[in-house]
Each structure stands twice: as C-alpha cells, then as structure tokens.
C-alpha cells in the first residue's frame, strides 16, 4: 500500500498507466485526428499528475482510456476474459484508491467502498461487453460511472458536507441519455 500514499510512487504509477494506455490507444485506433486529440488530453493529464491537480479529471480520463485499451485487447487481440477482468479490477481499484485518498473519505469506510466501486466497475465493464456498441461508447459509459462515483464520494462520503450529489446525478443522466441516443447500435 506504500505506492498509494507515497507521492513519488503514486505519480510514477499514474504516469506509467497513462503512457501505457495512450500508446496502446494509438495502436488500436486508426483515426489520426482522434489520436492527436487523445495525445493532447493525455499531455494535459500528465501535467495534472505531475503537479497533483484535478484528481477527478485524472481518474475519469484514465478510466476512459484504459477501458478503451482493455476492450481493444478483448475484441482485437482475443485476450482471455479472466485476464482482462484482473486488469480491470486492479486498475479501477488503484484509481478509486487514488480518488478516495484525494477526496479524504473517513478511514474506516475506505476499504469497503474501494472494493464495492471496483466490483461495480468490473461488472459494468463485463455487462457492456454483451452489447454491440463501439468500445469508445463503452469506455465513455465507464468514465461516466467513475464520475458518478466521484460525486458520491465528494457529496456523501467525504468529511465536507457542503456538496450536494444532485448536480452529479443530473450531469450523469444528461450525458448518458445523449450518449445512448447518439450511439451507433450494432456496430463495433
């Protein structure tokens, strides 16, 4: 657990995760404009990691890009599902541990919520694998789930009680409805 609380190890782990997922995003996606946009956002995310800013943005973006890469491993490279499940569980467990540390959740509740949020992300990842929507839309849904979990942590589980969860739920529902209405169903 030292790599969660040590600032240098946390920066190193998040940077490696970002570089790995960005590199494989380039290999899995053939659209140059999207690859350049992801590279620019990855560079901004790298700056946020190095300067310890915007933990919620880092967690949401890393959940999107790593989900896309893991879906690519599953669909394109035919990796075994059990191996992908272990990867999803470990990555989301680390991202939620990082996020919960930044939100400052009460200590005795932290471990339980870490596993619940990671299992919820894993189940959502597997559930979305049954639908014929693009890996990009699947990854966006997972990043929306991370956004909603961040809102839950920030509004309900954190030590500060001035934040409401309703804006998080409203943004989640609006973006989710827009995504469902504009997704190309039946194509991968």
C-alpha positions in Angstrom: 0.0 0.0 0.0 3.0 2.3 0.0 2.5 3.2 -3.6 -0.8 4.7 -2.7 0.4 7.1 -0.1 3.9 7.9 -1.3 3.7 10.9 -3.6 6.5 9.9 -5.9 5.4 6.3 -6.3 1.8 7.5 -7.0 3.0 9.9 -9.6 5.1 7.2 -11.2 2.3 4.6 -11.2 -0.2 7.1 -12.7 2.3 8.2 -15.3 3.1 4.6 -16.4 -0.6 3.9 -16.6 -1.2 7.0 -18.7 1.7 6.3 -21.0 0.7 2.6 -21.5 -2.9 3.4 -22.2 -2.0 6.3 -24.5 0.4 4.2 -26.5 -2.0 1.4 -27.0 -4.8 3.8 -27.8 -2.7 4.9 -30.8 -2.2 1.2 -31.8 -5.9 0.3 -31.5 -7.5 3.4 -33.1 -6.9 4.2 -36.8 -8.3 7.8 -36.8 -5.4 10.3 -36.8 -7.5 13.2 -35.6 -8.8 11.3 -32.6 -5.3 10.0 -31.8 -3.9 13.6 -31.8 -6.8 14.8 -29.6 -6.2 12.0 -27.1 -2.5 12.8 -27.1 -3.2 16.4 -26.3 -5.6 15.5 -23.5 -3.0 12.9 -22.2 -0.4 15.6 -22.1 -2.7 17.8 -20.0 -3.5 14.8 -17.8 0.3 14.2 -17.4 0.7 17.8 -16.2 -2.1 17.3 -13.7 -0.4 14.2 -12.4 2.9 15.8 -12.0 1.5 18.9 -10.3 -1.0 16.9 -8.2 -4.1 18.8 -9.5 -7.6 17.7 -10.6 -7.6 14.2 -9.2 -11.2 13.7 -10.5 -10.1 14.5 -14.1 -7.2 12.2 -13.9 -9.3 9.3 -12.6 -12.1 9.9 -15.1 -9.7 10.2 -18.1 -7.6 7.2 -17.1 -10.8 5.1 -16.6 -11.8 6.1 -20.2 -8.6 5.4 -21.9 -7.7 2.2 -20.0 -11.2 0.9 -20.6 -10.8 1.5 -24.3 -7.5 -0.3 -24.4 -8.8 -3.2 -22.4 -11.8 -3.5 -24.7 -9.3 -3.5 -27.6 -7.3 -6.3 -26.0 -10.5 -8.3 -25.6 -12.0 -7.6 -29.1 -9.0 -7.3 -31.3 -6.3 -9.3 -29.6 -8.5 -12.0 -28.2 -7.0 -11.9 -24.7 -8.8 -14.2 -22.3 -11.7 -12.6 -20.4 -10.3 -13.6 -17.0 -7.1 -11.8 -17.7 -9.0 -8.7 -18.8 -11.1 -9.0 -15.6 -8.0 -9.0 -13.4 -6.7 -5.9 -15.3 -9.9 -4.0 -14.9 -10.2 -4.9 -11.2 -6.6 -3.8 -10.4 -6.7 -0.6 -12.5 -10.0 0.5 -11.1 -9.0 -0.4 -7.6 -6.0 1.8 -7.9 -7.9 4.6 -9.5 -10.6 4.6 -6.8 -7.9 4.4 -4.1 -6.3 7.4 -5.6 -9.6 9.2 -5.9 -10.7 8.4 -2.4 -7.4 9.5 -0.9 -7.8 12.9 -2.7 -11.5 13.2 -1.6 -10.5 12.3 2.0 -13.0 9.7 2.9 -13.3 8.6 6.5 -10.7 6.0 7.1 -12.9 3.1 8.4 -15.1 3.2 5.4 -12.4 3.4 2.7 -11.6 -0.2 2.1 -15.2 -1.4 1.8 -16.0 1.3 -0.7 -12.9 0.6 -2.7 -13.9 -3.0 -3.3 -17.6 -2.1 -4.0 -16.7 0.6 -6.5 -14.1 -1.7 -8.2 -16.6 -4.6 -8.4 -19.2 -2.2 -9.8 -16.8 -1.0 -12.5 -15.9 -4.6 -13.3 -19.5 -5.7 -13.6 -20.3 -2.7 -15.8 -17.3 -3.5 -18.0 -18.4 -7.0 -18.4 -22.1 -6.1 -18.9 -21.3 -3.6 -21.6 -19.3 -6.3 -23.4 -22.5 -8.0 -24.4 -23.8 -5.0 -26.4 -22.8 -4.2 -29.9 -21.7 -0.7 -29.3 -18.3 0.7 -30.0 -15.5 0.4 -27.4 -15.4 4.2 -27.3 -19.0 4.4 -26.1 -18.5 1.6 -23.7 -15.4 3.4 -22.3 -17.4 6.7 -22.1 -20.1 4.9 -20.0 -17.5 3.6 -17.7 -15.9 7.0 -17.3 -19.4 8.4 -16.6 -19.7 5.7 -13.8 -16.4 6.9 -12.4 -17.8 10.5 -12.5 -20.9 9.4 -10.6 -18.8 7.5 -8.0 -16.7 10.6 -7.6 -19.8 12.6 -7.0 -21.0 10.1 -4.4 -17.6 10.2 -2.6 -17.5 14.0 -2.8 -21.0 14.6 -1.6 -21.8 11.8 0.8 -18.6 10.1 1.9 -16.2 13.0 2.3 -15.6 14.9 5.5 -17.0 18.1 4.0 -20.8 18.2 4.0 -21.5 21.2 1.8 -21.5 19.4 -1.5 -24.8 18.0 -3.0 -25.0 14.9 -5.2 -27.9 16.2 -7.3 -25.7 18.1 -9.8 -23.6 15.0 -10.4 -26.7 12.9 -11.0 -28.1 15.5 -13.4 -24.9 15.7 -15.4 -24.7 11.9 -15.5 -28.2 11.5 -16.7 -27.9 14.2 -19.4 -24.7 12.8 -20.8 -25.8 9.2 -20.5 -29.1 9.9 -22.4 -27.2 11.9 -25.1 -24.7 9.0 -25.4 -27.5 6.4 -25.7 -29.4 8.4 -28.3 -26.3 9.1 -30.5 -24.6 5.7 -30.2 -24.4 3.6 -33.3 -26.0 0.4 -32.2 -25.0 -2.8 -33.9 -21.5 -1.7 -35.0 -18.3 -2.3 -33.2 
